[in-house]
Amino acid sequence: MPETSEPAPTVHAATVHAATVLDATAPEPVEPLGVELLPTGHPAVDAGLARLEALDGVPAEAHVAVYEDVHQRLADTLAALDQE
């Protein structure tokens, strides 16, 4: 029986480049910063700090919504202090 040799698959430079870009943009593992937050003694502020502390080790993309929520809660807390 005659052997049939199949041609080697062609790999285009664009395919190799795209694979390299995908590998380069893969997220790296997130390491915790290990920052210790000290309690303030004000329950609303401490609750906001606890939410921020929970972000340690979480990818940055997830931080925005929590930052916005904590900012709003702290602004509300300050506004309530002004009204006392």
N, C-alpha and C positions, 0 to 999 in steps of 0.2 A: 504494500500500500504506500502510495506517495504521501509524504508528510506535507501538511499545509501549514504554512506560517502566516499567521494573521499579522497585519501591520500594527505596530505599537500605537496606542492611542495618542492623539495630538493634544498637548496641553498648551493653551495660549497664554501669553504673558499676562493678559488682563485677568484670567482666572487665578493665576498664581498671586497677582497683586491683590485681588479681592480677598483671597484667603488670608494673606498676610495682614491686611487691614482689619479683617474680622478678628484675627488672633490678637492684634495689637489693641483693639478696643474692648476686649473681654475684660469685665470688671475684675480687679484684683481683690483678694480676700480683705475684708475690713477688720482691722485690729482695734480693739477698744483703747481709748485714750487713758482710761483709768483716773479721770479727774474726779476727785471727791468733792461733792457739794455739801456745804455746811447748812444746817437748818437756820432759818431766820427767826423762827418763833411766831411768824404770821402764817396761819394755816393756808390761806389762798396763795401766798407767794411760795410756800414750801411745796404745795401741790404742783405749781408750775415748774419748780426746780426738779421735782421728781419726774415729771414728764420729759424734761430735757435730759436728765440723767439716764432715762430709759433708752435714749437714742445712741448711747455709747456702743459702738460696734455695729451700728446699722448703717447701710450705705447712705450717702449724702442725699440721694434723690428722695428718700423718704422723710428728710428733715423739714422740708419747706412747710408742709401742712401743720406739723407740730409747732414749728416756730411761730407761724401765723396765729395758731390757736392760743399759745402761751402769751404772745404779745397782746392779743385782745383781752385775755383774762387779766393780765397785769394792768393794762390800761383801765379796765373796769374797776379793778381794786383801787387804783389811784383815784379814780373819779369818785368812788364811794367814800374814800377818806376825806376828799374835799368837801363832801356834803355832811360830814359828821360835825 
